[in-house]
Every structure is written in structure tokens, then in C-alpha cells.
Amino acid sequence: MTVSVLAPLPGRVFALADVPDPVFAQQMVGSGVALEPARDQGHLTVVAPIAGKILKLHPHAFVIFGEKATGVLVHIGIDTVKLEGKGFTLIASEGDTVAAGDPVVSFDLAFIDTTGYSAICPVVVMDSKPDTVESPSVGEEVKTGDILFDWSA
């Protein structure tokens, strides 16, 4: 079975190796891609990249557990956990069942940019082997809801 993982926000797609955090760059959490958010939109709403249940929800990150035991992590920025929720607004709740494209979190990109933290957003298939996600969109701009990659569960 193949699951299409959607772009949770608009931006330019990067390889995880380009993320300024070794945990993501070395794919310790799993394989995937990253999005550098579009800077022309102010507040951004981050949506569910797959349908499923919100297993974990923090202002800066969430995990959705979908069909065939596929868990997808969306991490909003690097080291943004240190902001303790400032600049983020939770829209959904932990335990909610969501459809792909449902809003989960919004954040103030301009605020994140003032903190010195990177706003790049890794989108990772949890516990997948390194280099198992291939995305034809690396280097391209995507809109919210565009297919980032297909994952064979």
C-alpha cells in the first residue's frame, strides 16, 4: 500500500541532509524531506500530511499515525521547542482523528525569524530506514496539499 504524504505548508523542498540539525540530517528519526516555509504569507497554518490520529502534539511538532502503521512527524523549525510555544497556536488536539489537509497548528513565521532559529520544517516517516524516501519535488516550490512524496507502507 502506498500513502501520499502531502506538503503540510507552502515552501521550497530540501533534502534532509540540508537540515541544520544532525538528528534530521542523519535521518536518525527516519527518512523524509524538509520544507523552507514560504516567506510571503505571515502566519502559516500547518496541515496534516496524512489521514490518521494525532499521536503526539506540541506547538512546534506533531506526529500523525495513519494506515498500515505509518507515522509521520512534522517538526516546525529547528530548536523551536526552546520557544515554549510562543509564536504557535494549536488548532487540533492530541488524539484527534484528522483527514489529510486538516489544520493542526499555526505559527508566526516572522516571529520565528526574529529568534535566530531556523524555520525549516522536516517531514519524516517515523522509524523508516535512511534514504528510503525519494521526493521528485526536492528543489521545487510546493503549495500546501501538494504531494511531497509517496511512501510504500
C-alpha positions as CSV (number, residue, x, y, z in Angstrom):
1,M,0.0,0.0,0.0
2,T,1.3,3.5,-0.9
3,V,0.5,6.6,1.2
4,S,0.8,10.0,-0.4
5,V,2.4,12.4,2.1
6,L,1.2,15.9,1.4
7,A,3.0,19.2,2.0
8,P,1.9,20.5,5.4
9,L,2.7,24.1,4.4
10,P,3.9,26.0,1.4
11,G,7.6,26.4,0.7
12,R,10.7,25.1,-1.1
13,V,11.6,21.3,-0.7
14,F,15.0,20.4,0.6
15,A,16.7,17.1,1.3
16,L,17.0,16.2,5.0
17,A,20.8,16.3,4.6
18,D,20.5,20.1,4.3
19,V,18.7,20.5,7.6
20,P,20.8,22.3,10.2
21,D,20.3,19.6,12.8
22,P,22.2,16.3,12.9
23,V,19.2,14.3,14.2
24,F,17.3,15.1,11.0
25,A,20.2,15.5,8.6
26,Q,21.5,12.0,9.5
27,Q,17.9,10.6,9.4
28,M,18.1,9.3,13.0
29,V,14.3,9.7,13.3
30,G,13.5,8.5,9.8
31,S,13.7,9.4,6.1
32,G,11.8,12.3,4.6
33,V,12.3,15.8,3.3
34,A,12.2,19.3,4.7
35,L,10.3,22.5,3.7
36,E,11.7,26.0,4.0
37,P,8.4,27.9,4.6
38,A,7.3,30.5,2.0
39,R,8.2,33.9,3.5
40,D,5.4,35.9,1.8
41,Q,2.5,34.6,3.9
42,G,3.0,35.8,7.5
43,H,1.1,33.4,9.7
44,L,1.1,29.9,8.3
45,T,-1.3,27.1,9.0
46,V,0.3,23.7,9.1
47,V,-2.0,20.8,8.0
48,A,-2.0,17.1,8.4
49,P,0.2,15.5,5.7
50,I,-1.7,12.2,6.0
51,A,-5.0,11.0,7.4
52,G,-4.9,9.4,10.8
53,K,-4.8,10.0,14.6
54,I,-2.7,12.8,16.1
55,L,-0.4,10.6,18.3
56,K,1.7,13.5,19.7
57,L,1.0,17.2,19.5
58,H,3.3,20.0,20.7
59,P,3.3,23.6,19.5
60,H,6.5,23.0,17.4
61,A,5.9,19.4,16.3
62,F,3.3,16.7,15.8
63,V,3.1,13.0,14.8
64,I,0.1,11.6,12.9
65,F,-0.3,7.8,12.9
66,G,-2.0,6.6,9.8
67,E,-2.9,3.5,7.9
68,K,-0.5,0.5,7.8
69,A,1.3,1.8,10.9
70,T,2.7,4.8,9.1
71,G,3.7,7.6,11.5
72,V,4.6,11.0,10.0
73,L,6.4,13.7,12.0
74,V,6.1,17.3,11.1
75,H,8.7,19.4,13.0
76,I,8.2,23.2,12.7
77,G,11.6,24.8,12.8
78,I,14.8,23.7,14.5
79,D,15.3,24.2,18.2
80,T,11.9,25.9,18.3
81,V,11.0,23.7,21.3
82,K,13.0,26.3,23.3
83,L,10.3,28.9,22.5
84,E,8.0,27.0,24.8
85,G,5.0,27.5,22.5
86,K,5.5,31.2,21.9
87,G,4.5,32.1,18.3
88,F,2.5,28.9,17.8
89,T,-1.3,28.3,18.1
90,L,-2.7,24.7,18.4
91,I,-5.7,24.2,16.2
92,A,-6.2,20.4,16.7
93,S,-5.8,18.3,19.9
94,E,-3.7,15.3,20.7
95,G,-5.9,12.2,20.0
96,D,-7.9,13.9,17.2
97,T,-8.6,11.9,14.1
98,V,-7.8,14.1,11.1
99,A,-8.1,13.9,7.3
100,A,-5.0,14.8,5.2
101,G,-5.2,18.6,4.8
102,D,-6.9,19.3,8.1
103,P,-5.3,22.2,10.0
104,V,-3.2,21.2,13.1
105,V,-1.1,24.2,14.1
106,S,-0.5,27.8,13.0
107,F,2.7,29.8,13.6
108,D,4.0,33.3,13.2
109,L,6.9,32.9,10.7
110,A,8.1,36.5,11.1
111,F,8.4,35.9,14.9
112,I,10.4,32.6,14.4
113,D,12.7,34.5,12.0
114,T,13.4,37.1,14.8
115,T,14.5,34.4,17.3
116,G,17.5,33.2,15.2
117,Y,16.1,29.7,15.0
118,S,15.8,28.0,11.6
119,A,12.2,27.8,10.4
120,I,12.9,24.8,8.1
121,C,10.3,22.0,8.7
122,P,11.3,18.4,8.4
123,V,8.6,16.0,7.3
124,V,9.7,12.5,8.3
125,V,8.3,8.9,8.1
126,M,9.0,7.8,11.7
127,D,11.4,4.9,12.1
128,S,11.9,4.5,8.4
129,K,15.4,3.4,7.1
130,P,17.7,6.2,5.9
131,D,17.3,7.2,2.2
132,T,14.0,5.3,1.8
133,V,12.0,8.4,0.9
134,E,12.5,9.7,-2.6
135,S,10.9,13.0,-3.5
136,P,10.8,14.3,-7.0
137,S,10.0,17.8,-5.6
138,V,13.4,18.4,-3.9
139,G,14.5,21.9,-5.1
140,E,11.0,22.9,-6.1
141,E,8.3,25.2,-4.6
142,V,5.2,23.4,-3.3
143,K,1.8,24.6,-2.1
144,T,0.0,23.3,0.9
145,G,-1.6,20.0,0.0
146,D,0.8,19.1,-2.9
147,I,2.2,15.6,-2.8
148,L,5.7,15.7,-1.2
149,F,6.4,12.0,-1.7
150,D,4.7,8.6,-1.8
151,W,5.5,6.2,1.0
152,S,5.2,2.4,0.5
153,A,4.0,1.2,3.8
